[in-house]
Amino acid sequence: METQRLFPSQALHWFAGVLVVATLVLIGVGALVTSTESGMSVPDWPTSFGYNMFSLPFARWAGGVLYEHSHRLAASAVGLLTIVLVGWIWLRETRSWLRWAGASALLLVVLQGVVGGLRVVWVADRLGILHAALAQGFLALVAVIWLATSTRLWHPADRSSFGKTAFSGLPPWIPGALLSLCLLLYLQLLVAAAMRHAHAWLSIPDFPTAYGHLWPHITEADLGQINAQRAARSIAPTSLFQIHLQLVHRGLALLILLFALSIASGLSGKDRPGALRRTMGWFLALTAAQIALGAFVIWSGKSVVPTSLHVLLGAGLFLLAILGAGIAYRHRWLAGKEALAARKDSVGDAGKECPA
């Protein structure tokens, strides 16, 4: 009865999943905007060349306008889906935390739209970093909502989705480790956003080395020579900060890989939760693909396709980590509930054996 009261149907869960996918599509289109440097192709906001955003003639959808205007329309679609989701949650949900999570998602998507618009109006590239940070935060929040509306996760009829053994089969350090992985990925996404929006692309032009070394020591004199070579190729100059930022990006990628490998090793036993083992399996496979894409971004001179896919896959990895952390913490809560029930049963049995 409790399950039916909280979840009259799985429709809300599926709708939240649609919003998660739509958010990933929006991030992918945004990646195309930055990869093609189309961010200012439409110079006004909230209108588009003076037209209502939804009535811009198709004849104007060319070149960078295609990417930038498509991004605006995708953002509008995500905003509309969010409004519907939040209204649905407040009408059908009884959990107050989930209601406020929905309200926070609506606030985030509105703020995201305003920041994106101000970036155009003020011609402020640095706002693009905040724009990207809000996008990833919104993705994390709707992913949590998607998990929370899952009957299978919240009220499992059996343990098949978690593992064949008791809920206590999860090592106690796994939930915290997955949460730390989420934080590392979010930091990595912020560093990547700072790299993209500074427009000093390919500050390090080689991979897997960096100017021929694993961690180069570059002086001001070296920087002058580097920028002279970039000027000869009509590439914007870089700075020591940008070079160090890209080194941090590479270092974080290695740290994330090692972190994920350690978590996967902790989930390798057959008594471990199946959902988490599958999640980490996908995470490791996509991490390998992400590293390969990062290499192609450099080797191709930041071609549009690998660069955009690299951004999109980064968001996908963050999403997987959020889902893994959510499943792990729910699993730990269920394990505690199971242990408490077992203690109550043992106390009850002891009372029966020793009557007053």
C-alpha positions in Angstrom: 0.0 0.0 0.0 2.9 2.4 0.8 4.4 1.8 -2.6 1.1 2.6 -4.3 0.7 5.7 -2.2 4.1 7.1 -3.1 4.1 5.9 -6.6 0.7 5.6 -8.2 2.4 4.6 -11.4 5.9 4.6 -13.0 4.9 7.4 -15.3 6.6 10.0 -13.1 9.8 8.0 -13.0 9.8 7.6 -16.8 9.1 11.3 -17.3 12.0 12.2 -15.0 14.1 9.9 -17.2 13.1 11.8 -20.3 14.2 15.0 -18.6 17.6 13.4 -17.8 18.1 12.5 -21.5 16.9 15.9 -22.6 19.4 17.5 -20.3 22.2 15.4 -21.8 21.0 16.5 -25.3 21.1 20.1 -24.2 24.7 19.7 -22.9 25.6 18.1 -26.2 24.2 21.0 -28.2 25.9 23.4 -25.9 29.2 21.6 -26.6 28.6 22.1 -30.3 28.2 25.8 -29.7 31.5 26.1 -27.9 33.4 23.7 -30.2 32.3 25.7 -33.3 32.8 29.0 -31.4 29.2 30.0 -32.2 28.4 31.5 -28.8 27.8 35.0 -30.1 26.2 34.1 -33.5 22.9 35.4 -32.2 23.8 38.7 -30.6 20.6 39.5 -28.8 18.6 37.9 -26.0 15.8 36.9 -25.2 15.0 37.7 -28.8 16.9 36.3 -31.8 17.7 38.9 -34.3 14.7 40.9 -33.0 12.3 38.0 -33.6 10.6 36.0 -30.9 12.8 33.1 -30.2 10.3 30.6 -31.5 9.5 32.4 -34.7 13.0 32.9 -36.1 12.7 32.3 -39.9 14.4 29.0 -41.0 16.4 31.1 -43.6 18.4 32.5 -40.7 19.3 29.1 -39.3 22.7 28.8 -41.0 26.3 28.6 -39.8 26.8 29.3 -36.1 23.2 30.5 -35.8 22.1 26.9 -36.3 24.0 25.8 -33.3 23.3 28.7 -31.0 19.6 29.0 -31.8 19.2 25.2 -31.5 20.8 25.5 -28.1 18.2 28.1 -27.0 15.3 26.0 -28.2 16.7 22.9 -26.5 17.1 24.9 -23.3 13.4 26.1 -23.6 12.3 22.4 -24.0 14.2 21.4 -20.9 12.7 24.3 -19.0 9.2 23.3 -20.0 9.8 19.6 -19.1 11.1 20.8 -15.7 8.0 22.9 -15.0 5.8 19.8 -15.8 8.0 17.5 -13.6 7.9 19.9 -10.6 4.2 20.3 -10.8 3.7 16.6 -11.1 6.0 16.0 -8.0 4.1 18.6 -5.9 0.8 17.0 -6.8 1.6 13.4 -6.4 4.6 13.1 -4.0 4.4 13.0 -0.2 8.1 13.2 0.5 8.9 16.8 1.3 12.6 16.5 0.4 11.7 15.4 -3.1 9.3 18.2 -3.5 12.0 20.7 -2.6 14.5 18.9 -4.8 12.0 19.5 -7.7 11.6 23.2 -6.7 15.4 23.5 -6.6 15.7 22.0 -10.1 13.2 24.6 -11.4 15.2 27.4 -9.8 18.4 26.0 -11.3 17.0 25.8 -14.8 15.7 29.4 -14.6 19.0 30.6 -13.3 20.8 28.7 -16.0 18.8 30.4 -18.7 19.3 33.9 -17.2 23.1 33.3 -17.0 23.2 32.1 -20.6 21.3 35.1 -21.7 23.5 37.5 -19.7 26.6 36.0 -21.3 25.3 37.1 -24.6 24.0 40.5 -23.5 27.2 41.4 -21.6 29.5 39.6 -24.0 31.1 37.9 -20.9 32.9 34.7 -21.7 33.6 34.0 -18.0 29.8 33.6 -17.4 30.1 30.6 -19.6 32.0 28.8 -16.8 29.1 29.5 -14.4 26.7 28.5 -17.2 28.5 25.1 -17.5 28.6 24.6 -13.7 24.9 25.2 -13.4 24.2 22.8 -16.2 26.1 19.9 -14.5 24.5 20.7 -11.2 21.0 20.6 -12.8 21.9 17.2 -14.4 22.9 15.8 -11.0 19.7 17.0 -9.4 17.3 15.6 -12.0 19.3 12.3 -11.9 18.6 12.2 -8.1 14.9 12.8 -8.8 14.9 10.1 -11.4 16.4 7.6 -8.8 14.0 8.7 -6.1 10.9 8.1 -8.2 12.0 4.5 -9.0 9.8 2.0 -7.2 12.4 -0.8 -7.8 15.1 1.2 -6.0 13.0 2.7 -3.2 10.8 -0.3 -2.4 12.5 -3.3 -3.9 10.2 -6.4 -3.9 13.3 -8.5 -3.9 17.1 -8.0 -3.9 17.8 -9.0 -7.5 18.6 -5.4 -8.6 21.0 -5.0 -5.7 22.6 -8.5 -5.4 21.7 -12.1 -4.6 22.8 -11.7 -0.9 21.7 -9.4 1.9 21.9 -5.7 1.5 24.9 -5.8 3.9 27.1 -7.2 1.1 28.2 -3.6 0.3 31.6 -2.5 1.7 30.9 0.5 4.0 33.5 2.7 2.3 31.8 2.5 -1.2 29.1 5.1 -0.8 31.6 7.7 0.5 34.0 6.8 -2.3 31.4 7.2 -5.0 30.4 10.6 -3.5 34.1 11.6 -3.7 34.2 10.4 -7.3 31.2 12.7 -8.0 33.0 15.7 -6.5 36.2 14.9 -8.5 34.2 14.7 -11.7 32.4 18.0 -11.0 35.8 19.7 -10.3 37.1 18.2 -13.6 34.1 19.6 -15.5 34.7 23.0 -14.0 38.3 22.9 -15.1 37.3 21.8 -18.6 34.7 24.7 -18.8 37.4 27.2 -17.8 39.7 25.8 -20.6 36.9 26.0 -23.2 35.7 29.5 -22.4 39.1 31.1 -22.2 39.5 30.5 -26.0 43.1 29.5 -25.6 42.7 26.1 -27.1 45.4 23.5 -27.4 47.7 25.2 -24.9 49.4 21.9 -24.7 49.6 20.6 -28.3 50.9 17.0 -27.7 49.6 13.9 -25.9 50.3 11.8 -23.9 53.3 14.0 -23.2 53.2 17.7 -22.6 55.8 19.6 -24.6 57.8 16.4 -24.6 57.6 15.8 -20.8 55.1 14.3 -18.4 54.9 17.5 -16.4 57.0 20.2 -18.1 58.6 23.2 -16.4 57.8 26.2 -18.6 59.3 29.6 -18.0 58.3 33.0 -19.3 61.0 32.7 -22.0 59.6 29.4 -23.1 56.1 30.9 -23.2 57.3 33.6 -25.5 58.6 31.1 -27.9 55.5 29.0 -27.7 53.3 32.0 -28.4 55.5 33.0 -31.4 54.9 29.6 -32.9 51.2 29.9 -32.2 51.1 33.3 -33.9 52.7 31.8 -37.0 49.8 29.3 -37.2 47.2 32.1 -36.5 46.3 30.6 -33.2 45.5 32.8 -30.2 48.3 33.1 -27.6 48.2 31.1 -24.4 49.4 31.7 -20.9 51.2 29.8 -18.1 47.9 29.7 -16.3 46.2 28.0 -19.3 49.0 25.5 -19.6 48.9 24.6 -15.9 45.1 24.4 -16.1 45.4 21.8 -18.9 48.0 19.9 -16.8 45.6 19.9 -13.9 42.9 18.6 -16.3 45.1 15.7 -17.3 46.1 15.0 -13.7 42.5 14.9 -12.6 41.6 12.5 -15.4 44.3 10.1 -14.1 43.1 10.5 -10.5 39.5 9.8 -11.5 40.6 6.7 -13.4 42.5 5.4 -10.4 39.6 6.2 -8.1 37.2 4.4 -10.3 39.4 1.3 -10.5 39.6 1.1 -6.7 35.9 1.4 -6.4 35.4 -1.3 -9.1 37.8 -3.6 -7.3 35.7 -3.2 -4.1 32.6 -4.2 -6.0 34.2 -7.2 -7.8 32.8 -10.0 -5.6 29.7 -11.9 -6.6 28.1 -10.9 -3.3 28.3 -7.2 -4.3 25.3 -5.3 -5.5 24.6 -6.1 -9.2 23.4 -2.6 -10.0 26.6 -1.0 -8.7 28.8 -3.5 -10.4 27.1 -2.8 -13.8 27.3 1.0 -13.2 31.0 0.9 -12.5 31.6 -1.5 -15.4 30.0 1.1 -17.7 31.9 3.9 -16.0 35.3 2.3 -16.6 34.4 1.5 -20.3 33.3 5.1 -20.9 36.3 6.4 -19.1 38.5 4.6 -21.5 36.5 6.1 -24.4 36.8 9.5 -22.8 40.5 9.3 -22.6 40.7 8.3 -26.2 38.4 11.2 -27.2 40.6 13.6 -25.3 43.6 12.4 -27.2 41.8 12.8 -30.5 40.8 16.4 -29.5 44.5 17.2 -29.4 45.7 15.2 -32.3 42.9 16.6 -34.5 43.6 20.2 -33.6 40.3 20.4 -31.7 38.0 19.1 -34.4 34.4 19.7 -33.7 33.1 16.1 -33.5 35.7 14.7 -31.0 35.6 17.9 -29.0 31.8 17.9 -28.6 31.7 14.2 -27.9 34.4 14.7 -25.2 32.2 17.3 -23.5 29.1 15.1 -23.7 30.8 12.0 -22.5 32.2 14.0 -19.5 28.6 14.8 -18.5 27.6 11.2 -19.0 30.4 10.0 -16.7 29.2 12.5 -14.1 25.7 11.2 -14.5 26.8 7.6 -13.9 28.8 8.6 -10.8 25.7 10.4 -9.4 23.5 7.4 -10.1 26.1 5.0 -8.5 26.3 7.2 -5.4 22.6 7.4 -5.1 22.2 3.6 -5.4 25.0 3.0 -2.9 23.6 5.3 -0.2 20.1 3.8 -0.7 21.6 0.4 -0.4 23.4 1.3 2.8 20.1 2.7 4.2 18.4 -0.6 3.3 21.2 -2.6 5.0 20.8 -0.6 8.2 17.0 -1.2 8.1 17.6 -4.9 7.6 20.1 -5.0 10.4 17.7 -3.2 12.8 14.9 -5.6 11.9 17.2 -8.6 12.5 18.1 -7.2 16.0 14.5 -6.7 16.8 13.7 -10.3 15.8 16.6 -11.6 17.9 15.4 -9.6 21.0 11.9 -10.9 20.4 13.1 -14.5 20.2 15.2 -14.1 23.4 12.1 -12.7 25.2 10.1 -15.7 24.2 12.8 -18.1 25.4 13.1 -16.4 28.8 9.5 -15.6 30.0 9.2 -13.5 33.1 
